[in-house]
Amino acid sequence: SLQRRCREALYRRSEFPPLVVALNSLEGYIVEVYGSKKDITLITEYASDVDYIRNLEQDDCDSMMTLLSSADSSKSLVACADRLGNISRVIRRKKQNIKCVRYNVDKECVVLLVANRDIAKGERLYYDYNGREYEYPTHYFV
């Protein structure tokens, strides 16, 4: 697919920035950038399962992301990285320095995480999965 070919080209050209996943005794797994990154640098694609929020109300996944918010909550969609996920699932939520952008690629929703400011080498990556919505609890996140 076009999406797969684009992703492979980005990897070949090293346009996805190098990241380090480490285990921190206080925070659990963390993600740090290996080299400084400029504003709007592509960090990663958010890989996950997509489901209706009503099906995941009792799920303890700590990296859900709203994809489609509807007035009728039975039609709201969320991405959950429980089973299918990548490095994006261990990015924490405080001190946000990355944001998500959503695109329609071949009629599929593609979610990318990008830097929303310059990020220094060794800095941890943070993202607010709720995005100003509070449909599921994240208050206990580090």
ZIWOLIN-V987614 format. One record per run of one state. SS is the DSSP state (~ for helix, > for strand, _ for the rest). FROM is the first residue (numbers start at 1). TO is the last residue. If there is no record, write none. Layout:
SS/FROM/TO
SS/FROM/TO
This chain:
_/1/1
~/2/12
_/13/18
>/19/24
_/25/27
>/28/33
_/34/36
>/37/37
_/38/41
>/42/45
_/46/48
>/49/52
~/53/56
_/57/64
>/65/68
_/69/72
~/73/75
_/76/76
>/77/80
_/81/86
~/87/90
_/91/91
>/92/92
_/93/97
>/98/105
_/106/107
>/108/115
_/116/118
>/119/119
_/120/123
>/124/124
_/125/125
>/126/126
_/127/142
